[in-house]
Amino acid sequence: MLSFAYYSDWKNTAFTCPCGWQGSGSGAEDGEEFKDLGEWDCPKCHERLFIVFWPTREETLAAAAAGDSEAIAESENIKYSDSRDEYWSKNKLTSPAQLPDPGDGVIRAGLTTEETASPPYPLNPGLEKDTQLCLVLNGTVVHREPVWYETIEPLERILPVLHEKYGKCLTSIFIGEPACYWLLGDRLSMLGKYEEVLTKNGYAKLQPIRSTGGKWVGDRWVRASEPDSPNPVADLENWRESYGPGFLGFLVDERLAIRGPGDEARLTVECDLAEVEFSLSEILDHLQSDARRWILIVRTLSGPRLYVQVLVTQEGGLWAECVSDFYLEEFGLSEEQCEALPALGWEWPSPPAKQNWHFHDELMNTGSAISGLLVRTFRTVFHCDDIDPLEVVVFPSSNNK
Ligand SMILES: [Zn+2]
């Protein structure tokens, strides 16, 4: 079989087929293509006439230097892909040194994506914006890198780096819907591989996470049990059992990792006062460090709907409110309750601007101060005890006033 280098004269070479066809190589028809070569066939009987080896990078650059117009065009692609590779290797996460040092507690990782609008975008030069894969640790984005469609390469590369840096402190990873969309593409071919990579790295999958609207928002993967850590669990109820009262902090961190529309990040969960007390301070700290504006509401589930709520501004300001008679209609607060509220530090309602009891103090703008105020309000004003059922609602607020 005749074979040619790609940048040789095969297009002008004369061929004669046993069937009688005669013509130049450029008149032959494209046949099967393989990784290293392509076949050219007789246009009359479709038998194979000759093969051509695809050019190597060096052959293309040499042909371009010699003035071949096709090679010159192709060498532009090579330059583009080189600059892309260089950009990529500079930005991807490959070393534990690129990650922040661990604090004391557990680390919950998350993968999500973010659109960025700061050119240039070597990966997508034609686009107005670029999508980046974001690594989130305990609610804070710590690393961004370019993302390709339909590849689990980032997972295979990033998980070992995380394990090396954080060891057993890393307990779980949440892979949000946007990250799944990028990594898995249509999911048909990638889903098995995705699950295999996580399983191989020691993770077990929790029940897929849904927003309160029932929409799938991502998967949480928990690292397989170590002797001194909770077992991987199969659903949210077990999760609560395994993680104890700290599960509430888990749920909120998971919402913090969701970068999609606000309704996807909305959390509504029933719990008791002891669970709220256990996690509220840390939850408020985490909401404060997020760049969005959040609202957190804690309310009673039995009797009149008594509630306290906190607005967490983008700048980290904590503005607390406690329900007043204005919203309680027939069930007003008693005289004794109205005396207890200011004693705890609440400011009187000042309608029409402020219908509720309110509290904000720059010197006490911390998760622990506000958490303490809220929990004391439930205990001493609303007369709740540890096991009274409450509802916690957390959501990002789009209202920028
Ligand atoms: Zn022929």
Residues whose N, C-alpha, C, O or C-beta is under 5 A from the ligand:
A	BS01	ZN	C17 C19 W21 C42 K44 C45 H46
